[in-house]
């Protein structure tokens, strides 16, 4: 761009100067519009539901614009999940995404990257949210039905008479136990 403006100044070419300064002005406005597309964007809430191991952990994100202006072409990346977000004229939007949950237990919601290249794609603005939200991942259930307890009728009757509060022994580990 500097070559076009420099050439226009050197050879007194008004059309080259017009094109050069017009492009610089468009780039300047684009830089500010890209920044303003993310400026004031807030993450109102993050909610992670529960799921079983091996399934997708559902995560709900609620966004709002502080000034209430609509926003377009906002890219949201959380874990492996990617989505495009557009805030309506009310300045609010909800995004539902899913994270792969391979291990049981508490799963922390990873950092959320919010980015935009709007309006012309000349500039890239981004930001990170680091929520303190966790989702619960339950152990994967066994296929089929669980086996019935192994006890004959005499032992069950003796246990009931003894009050049922006494220690009855340990059983072997079965797949699916915590």
N, C-alpha and C positions, 0 to 999 in steps of 0.2 A: 504494500500500500504506500509505503514511503517512496518507492521508486516511481509510482504513478504520480504522486503529488510533486516529487522532485522533477520529474520529466515535464509535467505541466507547467511548473514554474520556470524551468530552463527554456522551454520552447514557446512559452506564452500561449499554451493551449488551454483554452477555457473549458472545453468539454472534459479534458482529462482532470482538471482541477475540480470541476463539478462532480465527476464520478468519484474521485479520491476523497473529497471532503464529505460527500453524501455517504459513502461507505463508512468512514470514520464516525460520522454522526449516528448511523444505524448501529454500528458496533457499540458505541457509547450507551445508547438507549437500551440495547439488548442486554448489556452487562447489568444495568440497573434493574431492568425488568426481571432478569433471571434471579437476581438477589431478592427482589421484592416478592417473587413467587413463593419463596420459603420464609421470608421475614414475617414473624408474627404467627407462624404455624405452630400450634401446640398439640401435644398428645394428651387428650383429656383423661383417658383411662385405658388400661391394658387388662384384659381378663383372659386367663387361661383355664380351660375346663379340664376335667379328668379324662383319661383314656386308659386302655390296656396296652401293655408292652407290645411293640410291633405294629401298632396302629398310628394314626396321625393325631397329634395333640392339637385341638382347635384353639386358636388364639384370636381374640377380638380386639381391634384397635379402634378407638374413637378419636378423630382429629377435629380440630376447630381452628378457624382463623380469628385472630384477635380483633381485626378490623371488620370482620363479617363479609369480606370481599370473596367472590368466587376465585378458585385456583384451578389450574388445569395442568395436565401432564406431570404429575408428581409421581415419581417412581419410589416404591416402598419395598425394601428387601429385608427379610427377617429369616435368618438361617438360609435354607435352600429355596425358600418361597419368595417369589417376585410378583409384584402387582403394580398396576397403574392406578392412581387415585385422582379423582377430580372432586373438588369441593363445590357444592351447589351454591345458589344465591344466598342461602341461609348461612353459609360459611362453615358447615359441618358435614362430616362424612364418616361412615363406618366401614371398616375393612375387616373381612374374615379371612384368615389364612391358617395354614396347618404346618406343624413341625413334625418331623419323624421322631418318634419316641421308641428307641430300641431297648433302653434299660428301664427297669422299674424304679420307683422312688420319686423324689422331688426333682423336677426338671426346671432349671432356670430358663426364662425367656431370654434369648440372646439379644445382643445390641441390634437396634433397628436403624437401618440406613435410609434416610429420606433424601432424594436427589431430584433435580430438575435441569432440563436444558431449554426450557421454554423461554422466549418465543421463537428464536431462529436456530437454535442449536449451536451457536457460536461459543457459548460459555457454559460451564458445568458448575452448578452450586450443589452442595451436599451438607448434611448434618447427621449427627448420630443421637439417638435416644437410648439410654441404658436403663430399662425398667427393672425394678426390684420385684418382679412378679415371678411366681413359681407355679407350675402345673403338676398335678399328681398323676403319676403313671402307675397303674395297678399291675400286678403280675398277670401274665397271660393265662387265661383260663384253660383248663384241660379240655380237650375235645371229648364230647360225649358226657355221660353222667358220672358223678363222683361215686366211688364204691361205698357200699353200706358198711358200717362198723362191723368188725368180726368179733362176735361174742355169742356164746350159746345162751339159751334161755335161762339156765341155772345161774350163770354168772351175773346176768343182768338183774335177776330177782334178788340175789344176794347183795348186790351193790345198792339196790333201792332200799333194802331193809337196813343196811348199815348207815344210811343217812346220805350217801352220795357225796359227802364232803371229803372223804378220805382219799389219800393218794392211791390210785389204781395201777400205776406203772407207766412206763414209757412205750410208745410205739415207734416203729421204724419210720424213717423219712420217706415221704411219698412225693413224687413230682408234683409241683404246684403248691407245696407248702412254702410259707415265707422263710 
